[in-house]
Amino acid sequence: MNLYPLKFQPIFKYRIWGGHKLRTVLEKDFDGDQIGESWEISDVQGDETLILDGPLQGQTLKQIINTYKGEIVGEKVFASFGNSFPLLIKFIDANLPLSIQVHPDDEHAKSRHQSFGKNEMWYIMDAETDAEIIVGFKEEIQANKYLKKLEEGSLLELLNIEKVSKEDVYYIPAGRVHAIGAGVLLAEIQQTSDITYRIFDYNRIDTATGKERALHNDLAIDVIDFNSYPSYKTTFNKNENESNKLVHSPFFTSNFLRCLGSMLKDYSSVDSFVIYICVNGVLEIQVDNVNYSLRKGETVLFPASISKVNITATGVADVLEVYMQ
């Protein structure tokens, strides 16, 4: 069978801070309120997304990788990860601020949770006026000062808070304290992991449980990067019809692709699957003379065996291009 571009049935997640923009802005179809996350492509155990259509409909990533191996993910990726898919793709809608949190690296996550660590990237799709994020520290601090502020309830005094706008990009490596603020809609690219250490949650009560959410400060203290950095935001070009570098890390490669008119993308030199996350506009994609559509809020995975993709944009369309190196 010739492999084809794969769309997946998203998994929608209730969150205490979730809103309505996944439905109203990205036109996601789901029941329930306070849906904060749409897991677009997931191999997290218990939360595996299913292929939406075509001959492989209903199968998980693990199932198709077991069958097609490197044809799906690339020979190098398969040699490194086996039948585990290395990335998790999400859309996040923060109606209220997320908890202040940090993620462990691969070493800590493996020893404690038998999991990958969590390095991630945010692309801001929409931000209300004065929307903010927390990313890192204002200045380098010592652990004892951090713990004192945490105990006093004044941790925010130490944290770097930035206003964000549409099309801003931030890389959040494991160990960097962070939080998404209210009024932010974003696309997230991350390692396949659901490990989060919650540091502070504003003493909120989760209406779903009637209780405060658990904190993980005993685990967090060993993984936090207490350094400060000159800049946290990723700068990038927006040249039309070319792959503009976003975040190139050991964990994933991401580019910004602004599509205008028609273009051909040749992935014959990329030994990896390729993911498109459409963050603006509408695309028509042609593979092996078969047409597929991709609109804002949709995600598609091209198996590694697909080497050429023809793209036609209706107006201007923006895509996050993601693969492994």
C-alpha positions in Angstrom: 0.0 0.0 0.0 1.2 3.5 -0.8 1.3 5.5 2.4 -0.6 8.8 2.3 -0.8 12.0 4.4 -2.3 11.2 7.8 -4.8 13.2 9.8 -5.8 12.1 13.3 -8.9 12.4 15.4 -8.0 15.0 18.1 -8.3 14.2 21.8 -9.9 17.0 23.8 -8.8 17.7 27.4 -10.8 19.4 30.1 -8.6 21.9 32.0 -9.5 24.2 34.9 -8.1 27.1 32.8 -9.7 26.0 29.5 -11.9 28.3 27.4 -13.9 28.2 24.2 -11.4 29.3 21.4 -10.7 25.7 20.3 -14.3 25.7 19.2 -14.9 29.3 18.1 -11.5 30.1 16.5 -10.2 26.7 15.4 -13.7 25.2 14.7 -13.0 22.1 16.7 -16.1 19.8 17.2 -16.4 18.6 20.8 -18.8 18.5 23.8 -18.1 20.0 27.1 -16.8 23.3 28.6 -13.4 24.4 29.7 -11.6 22.4 27.0 -8.1 23.7 27.2 -6.1 21.3 24.9 -6.6 19.6 21.6 -4.1 16.7 21.3 -3.6 16.6 17.5 -1.0 13.8 17.2 -0.2 11.7 20.3 1.4 8.5 21.2 1.1 9.1 25.0 0.0 5.8 26.6 -3.8 5.9 27.1 -4.1 9.0 24.9 -3.2 7.7 21.5 -4.8 9.6 18.6 -6.5 7.5 15.9 -6.0 8.0 12.1 -9.1 9.8 10.8 -9.6 8.3 7.3 -8.2 6.2 4.5 -7.1 2.5 4.6 -5.4 3.1 7.9 -8.4 4.7 9.6 -8.8 3.8 13.3 -5.2 2.8 13.8 -2.7 4.3 16.3 0.8 5.6 15.5 2.3 2.6 17.3 0.3 0.2 15.2 1.3 1.7 11.9 5.0 2.1 13.0 5.0 -1.6 13.9 3.8 -2.4 10.4 5.7 0.1 8.3 8.6 1.0 10.5 11.0 3.5 8.8 8.5 4.1 6.0 6.4 6.0 8.5 9.0 7.7 10.7 12.3 7.5 8.8 15.0 4.9 9.3 17.1 7.0 11.6 14.1 7.9 13.8 13.0 4.2 13.9 16.5 3.2 14.9 16.4 5.7 17.8 12.8 5.3 19.0 11.4 2.0 17.7 7.7 2.0 17.6 7.4 5.0 20.0 6.5 8.2 18.2 8.8 11.0 19.6 6.5 14.1 19.4 3.2 15.3 20.8 1.4 18.1 18.9 -1.2 20.2 20.7 -3.3 23.3 20.5 -3.8 25.1 23.8 -6.5 27.6 24.8 -5.8 29.5 28.1 -8.9 31.3 29.2 -7.2 31.6 32.7 -3.5 31.4 33.6 -2.0 28.0 33.7 -0.1 26.9 36.8 3.5 27.9 37.2 5.4 24.8 36.3 8.5 23.1 35.0 9.3 19.9 33.1 12.0 17.3 33.7 14.7 16.4 31.2 15.1 13.0 29.7 17.4 11.8 32.5 15.1 12.7 35.3 11.9 11.7 33.5 13.3 8.2 32.6 14.6 7.5 36.2 11.4 8.7 37.9 8.6 8.1 35.4 10.0 5.8 32.6 9.1 8.6 30.2 10.7 11.0 27.8 11.5 14.5 29.2 9.6 17.5 28.0 11.2 20.1 25.8 8.6 22.2 24.0 8.0 25.1 21.7 5.1 27.6 21.6 3.8 29.4 18.6 1.3 32.1 19.6 -1.7 31.9 17.3 -3.8 34.5 19.1 -3.3 36.8 22.1 -5.8 39.1 23.7 -4.7 42.7 24.6 -2.0 42.6 27.4 -1.8 38.8 27.4 1.3 37.5 29.1 3.4 34.4 29.6 5.9 33.5 32.3 9.3 32.3 31.0 12.4 31.9 33.1 13.8 34.2 35.8 14.5 37.9 35.8 18.0 37.3 37.1 20.1 34.3 38.2 19.1 33.2 41.7 20.1 30.5 44.2 17.8 27.7 45.2 17.4 28.9 48.8 16.1 32.3 47.6 13.7 30.6 45.3 12.4 28.3 48.1 12.0 31.3 50.4 9.9 33.2 47.9 7.9 30.1 47.2 7.1 29.7 50.9 6.2 33.4 51.2 3.8 33.2 48.2 5.8 35.8 46.4 7.4 33.6 43.7 6.1 35.9 40.9 8.6 38.6 42.0 11.5 36.4 40.7 9.9 35.4 37.4 10.3 36.9 33.9 6.9 38.0 32.6 6.5 39.0 29.0 3.6 40.4 27.0 3.0 38.3 23.9 1.5 38.9 20.4 0.3 36.8 17.5 3.2 35.0 15.8 5.6 35.1 18.8 7.6 32.0 19.3 9.2 30.7 22.5 11.3 27.6 23.1 10.8 26.1 26.6 13.6 23.7 27.3 13.3 21.2 30.2 14.1 22.9 33.5 12.8 26.4 32.5 10.0 27.6 34.8 7.1 28.8 32.7 3.3 29.4 32.4 0.9 30.4 29.7 -1.2 33.4 30.7 -4.9 34.1 30.2 -6.0 35.0 26.7 -3.4 33.0 24.8 -4.1 30.5 22.0 -1.1 28.6 20.8 0.3 25.6 19.0 2.7 23.5 21.0 5.3 21.1 19.7 6.9 18.9 22.4 8.4 15.6 23.2 6.0 12.7 23.8 5.5 13.2 27.5 2.8 14.2 29.9 5.1 14.9 32.9 4.5 18.3 34.5 5.8 19.5 37.9 3.3 22.1 39.2 5.0 24.7 41.3 2.2 27.2 42.1 -1.5 27.2 41.1 -2.8 30.4 42.6 -4.6 28.4 45.4 -7.4 27.6 42.9 -10.1 25.1 43.4 -10.8 22.8 40.5 -14.6 22.7 40.1 -14.4 19.2 38.7 -13.0 17.8 41.9 -13.8 20.5 44.5 -10.1 20.4 45.5 -6.9 22.3 44.9 -4.6 20.6 42.3 -1.6 18.8 43.6 1.8 20.6 43.6 5.1 18.8 42.9 7.7 21.1 44.5 9.7 18.2 45.9 10.3 16.9 42.4 10.6 20.3 40.7 13.5 21.6 42.8 16.0 19.2 41.3 15.2 20.0 37.7 14.9 23.8 37.7 17.3 25.9 35.7 18.0 29.0 38.0 19.9 30.9 35.4 18.7 34.0 33.6 19.1 34.6 29.9 19.3 37.8 27.8 16.4 36.8 25.6 13.7 34.1 25.8 11.8 34.8 22.5 12.8 33.2 19.3 13.3 35.5 16.4 12.7 34.3 12.8 12.2 35.4 9.2 8.9 35.2 7.4 10.1 34.9 3.8 7.4 33.6 1.5 7.5 30.0 0.1 10.6 28.9 2.0 11.4 27.2 5.3 12.3 29.8 7.8 14.2 28.5 10.8 12.3 28.5 14.1 13.7 26.1 16.7 16.3 23.5 15.8 16.9 21.4 18.9 18.1 17.8 19.6 14.5 16.9 20.1 12.8 18.3 17.0 13.3 20.7 14.1 10.7 23.4 13.4 10.4 25.9 10.6 7.9 28.6 9.6 6.5 28.3 6.1 4.5 31.2 4.7 2.8 29.9 1.6 1.6 32.1 -1.2 0.4 30.7 -4.5 1.9 27.3 -5.4 5.1 25.6 -4.5 6.8 22.2 -4.3 8.5 20.9 -1.2 11.0 18.1 -1.7 11.7 16.0 1.4 13.8 13.3 -0.3 16.8 14.4 1.8 14.9 14.3 5.1 15.0 10.9 6.8 12.0 11.6 8.9 8.2 12.0 9.0 7.2 15.7 8.4 4.3 17.3 10.2 2.4 20.4 9.0 0.5 22.4 11.6 -1.6 25.0 9.9 -1.7 28.2 12.0 -3.3 30.5 9.5 -5.3 30.3 6.2 -6.1 27.3 4.0 -3.8 25.0 2.0 -4.5 22.5 -0.8 -1.9 19.7 -0.7 -1.2 17.3 -3.5 0.6 14.0 -3.0 0.8 11.4 -5.7 -1.9 13.3 -7.7 -4.3 13.1 -4.8 -5.6 16.3 -3.2 -5.9 17.0 0.5 -7.0 20.2 2.3 -5.5 21.7 5.4 -7.0 24.7 7.2 -6.1 26.7 10.3 -6.3 24.5 13.3 -5.6 21.3 11.4 -2.5 19.1 11.5 -1.2 16.5 9.0 1.6 13.9 9.2 3.5 13.0 6.0 5.1 9.6 6.3 8.8 9.5 5.6 8.2 7.6 2.4 6.5 10.7 0.9 9.3 12.7 -0.8 7.4 15.5 -2.7 4.5 17.6 -1.6 2.8 20.2 -3.8 1.2 23.1 -1.9 -1.3 25.7 -3.1 -2.4 28.4 -0.7 -5.7 30.2 -0.9 -4.5 33.7 -0.2 -1.7 33.5 2.4 -1.4 30.4 4.6 1.1 29.9 7.5 2.4 26.4 8.5 4.7 25.1 11.1 6.9 22.5 9.5 8.2 19.9 11.9 10.5 16.9 11.6 13.4 15.1 13.3 17.1 15.5 12.3 
